[in-house]
């Protein structure tokens, strides 16, 4: 049995145990699965389809829905909050019993969440956590850990000295803020001899490439790059190639690159020596557990903070809001520890990017 099957089995057992505990507590949505007890209808909004990570997520959702016995209605908001708000109205008109979404603007989604709550339609957010408002569960990984892992890797490889560029995502997103704040805090604390240039990109590849090119023009001695998402991968590699900097780590001209997502292309790039590390963000598990929790909510099941059988931890991030923080390992060429922390080798079969 592979890792995903084990994880899915673990949460299925947890859901069953929780259902038994809550069966008589008056919190079941009695008709949530339909009067005939059929497949619950869940609306899933895909946040975008212009990155390899999100395209991978999109392929996993229907597979997970079939395994879980969930009927789907899907939309794509294309990284536009106005589209997401409109798509939410579509879900309401279609009579969905639960919703899974990944709002990229985590502040502006609050009124829409309130509308779903007023209609007693549970919402699960994956990848992002709303700044305000209530959802049944947040399914994401610890994004602050992403920034810290990238910092520890680059700081160690650079020997605590030099210049690094951080290609930030959108700072209107909790993910962009978490990764940025954690990276900066780690650098200030553990590697004060490193200068960090933070470049806001709004998760846009062309903006990232333009800003990286400009930074190299003013600071050609940059020795490290942290890309907060694989959206910046192609442009970064092109710029390094143009500047003659695609050289092995043993070459003093080498620029150490850490990415974030764990897509197949990143894993290949690590093996080919084009980048040095990535944080594997679990696209497959986002699809699986986003739908698992939506189905659980429709059936009236509840959860508490604490460890889960699938290797994660549910935390309470604020009153009434739980977050299941899924594992997201740092992936490197050799799988050797960095700064005393474990990493996973790029060709490890447990990585979703090896099986996508």
N, C-alpha and C positions, 0 to 999 in steps of 0.2 A: 504493500500500500504506500503511495507516495505522500509527500508532505501535505499537499492540499487536501487529500482524502482524509488524512489523520486529523487535520485541523477542522474540517467540516464535520467529521464524526464527533469530535470533542464538543463543538458548540451544539450539535444536535442533542447530545446527551444532556448538556447543561440546560437547554431549552425545555427538554422533557421533564427534568427534575424541577425546574422552576415552575412549570405549569402545574405539576402536582402540588407544589407548596401553595400556589395562589388560587387553586381551583375554587375554593369556597370563600374567597375574600371579597367578592362583590366588585372586582375590577376587570371582569371579562367583558369584551365587546361581543355580546351574544350573537349578533348577526354579521360579524366582521367578515366572515368568509362567504357570505351569501346565504340566502334562505335554504338553498339546497346543499350547503356545506361543500361547495365546489372550490375551485382555485381562486384565491383572493386576487383582486385586481389592484396592481401597484403601478403608479406612475413614476417613471424614472426619467429625470432630465439629465442628459449628457451635457457637461459644461462647455465642451469644445471638441473639435475634431481636427485640429491643425497641429497636433503634436503626436509623436509615436506613443507616448505614455497614455494619453487619453483615448487614442484609437485602440490600444490594447485593452483598456478598460471596457470600451464599447463592445468588443468581441466577447469578453467574459460575461457580461450581464445576461444575455439570453441563455447562455449555457447554464449559469447558476439558477436562473428562473426555472428552467426545465427540470433541473435536479431537485429544486425545492417545491415544485408544484405551484408556481406563481404565474399568473397571467400578467402580461406587460402592456402598458401604454408608454411610448417613449417620445421625447422631444429633444431638441438640441438648442441650447441658448447661445452657443457660439461666443462665449466670453462677454456677453452683454447682459447687464442686469435688467434692462427693459425687456429683452426677450424672455428672460427667466420669469419675470412677473407675468408676462402674457401667457407663457406656457403653463404657469400655475392655474390661471383661469381656465385653460383648456382642460387640465386635469379635473378641475371641479365640475366642469360641464360633462365630463366623461364618467363621472361617478366613481372615481378611484377610492379605495379604502385606505390607502397609505401612499406615501410619496418618499422617494429617494432623490436627493439633489446634492450638488456640490457647488454652492454659490461662491463665485470668485470675489465678488464684492460682499464681504461678510458683515458690513454695517447696513447696507441698503435693503437687505432681505427681511429685516425685522417685521415690517407691516404684513408681508406675505405670510410669514410664519404665524402671525397673530390671526390671520384670516383662516388658515388651516386649523389652528387650535380652536377657534370659535365653532368650526364645523365638526370638531372631534375627529379630524383626520390626522393620524400621527405622521410625523416627518422624521426621517433619518438623514443626516447630512454625512457625506463621505468626503474625506480629504480636508475639508475646511470646517471650522466651527464658527457659528454666528456670534457676532459681538454682543448682541442682546437677543432676547426672545427665547422661547422654549422649543426644544425638539425632543423626540423620544430617546435618541441616542446619536452621538457623534462617533463615526468610525474613521479614525485616522491614525497616523503614527505620531510619535513625539517629535514635532517639528523643531523644537529647541534642540533636541539631541542631534538633528541633522546638522545644524549650524556648529554645534560643539564638535562633532566628529570631523567635519571638514576643517575646522580650525586646528584641532589636534594633529590631523594628518599633515596639513601644510606647515604648521609651526615646527613640527618634528623634522620634516624633510628639509626645511630651509635652515635648520639649526637655530631658530629663534631670531633670524636677521633677514632684512630685505624688504621687498615690496610685494603686496598681493592685491589683486583686483577681485572684488566681490560683485558679480553680476546679479543684482537683486531682482526678485520678482516684483509683483505689485504690492505696494505698501498699504493699499486699501484692503488687503487680504491678511487674515491672521497668520497664514503660512509665511508670507513675505516678511511680516514683522517678526514672527518667532525666529525664523532662520537668521535674519539680519541681527537682531538683538543678541542672540546666543553666540553667534560668530564674533561679534564685536566685543562682547563681555569676556569671552574666552581669550581673545587676542590681548586685550588690555591686562588681564590677570596673569596669563601664563607666558605670553610672548610679547612683552612690551617693546622689544626691539624691532618688531615688524610694523611697517606702515600699511594701513588698509585703505584702499580707495573704493568706496561704496558707489556703485553706479546703478541707479534706479532704471528699470527697463519695462515695467508694467507687463512682464511676461511676454514681451514681443521680441522675436528673433532679430528683426532688422535694427531695432533700437539697441539691443545688446551688442551686435556686431559693430555698429557705428561708434558706440561709446568705448568699446574695447580698442578699436582702431585709434581713436583720438587719445586714449590713455597711453598706448604704446608710443605714440608720436611724442608725447611730453615726457614719458617715463620709460625709455626703452629697456631699462634694467629691471622691469617687473619679472619676478621669478615664480609667482603663483597665481592661479585663477580658481575662484570658487564660483561655479555656476549653480544657482539655486534651483535650476530645472534643466532638463535636457533640451528645452526649446533653444538654448544658446549653443548647442553642441556644434552644429554644422558651421556656423559663422566663426566660432572660436578656432576650430581646426583649420579653417581656410586662412585666417589671419596668421596663425602660427606658421603655417606652411609658406605663406608669402614672405614672411620675415626670416625664413630659414631657421626656425626654432623647433622644428619637429626632429629632435635629436634624442638619443637615449638618455636615461637619468644619470648615467655616468659622465655625460658631457656637461661641462660647466654652463653651457648655454641653455640647458634644458629648463623648460617652464613646467612646473608641476600643476596638474589640472585635476580638480575634484568636481564631479558632477552630482546630480541628484535625480534619481528616478529608477535606474536599473533596467532600462530598456535594452533589448538585444544588441542594438548598435553600440551602446556604451560598453557592454561586456566584451564585444568584439574589439572595440578600440583599446580597452585595457590589455587584452591579449596581444594586440598588435603594437603596443607601446605608444599609442597616440594620446591617451590620457592615463592617469595614474590611479584613480579611484572613483567610486560613485557610492551613493547611499541608495540601496534598493528599496524603493517605495512600493508596497505590495498591491499592484493593480488588480491582480486576481482576487486577493482577499477583500479588497474594497468592494468588488462586485458581489462576492459571496456573502459577506457579513452585512453589507448594506441591505440586501434583500432578506437575509435571515432575521435581522432585527425589525425590519418593516413587517414581516409576516408575524413575528412574535407580538408586536404592538397591536396588530389587527386582532389577534387572538386573545389579547388582554394579559399577556405575560409581563412580568416586571423583573428588574435587575437591581443589583446592589454593587457598590464599589468593592473591588478586590480582584485577585487573580482569576483568570479563566482557564479552562482546560486546553484552549488553543494557544497557549504561550504568550498571552497578552495580559494587560491589567486594565480593569475599568476604574477610572478615577472620577471623582466629583469635582468639576471645574468651577461650578458655582451652584447656588441653591437651585435644585431641580434639574440640573443638567449633568448628564453622565457622558463620559467619553471612553470608548474602548481603544486603547493605544496599542496597535498591532506592531509586531517586531519589524524593524527596518535596519538591517545590518550594513556596515561599511564593507564594501567590496574592493579588494585589491588584487594585484597581480599574483602575489605569493600566499595570500591568506595569513600572513604573519601579524602578530599583535602590533598595534601602534599606540604609543604612549600608555602602554599597559592594558589597552583595551583590545578585545578580539576583533578580527576581521574575517571575512569569508572570501575564499579564492574565487576568481572570476568565472571559473568553469564548474563551480559546484552545482550539482544537479538539483539542489533544493531551491535555487533562485528561479523566480517566475520567468525572468528574461531568458533563461536557457530553454524554456518549454513553450514560449509564446509562438 
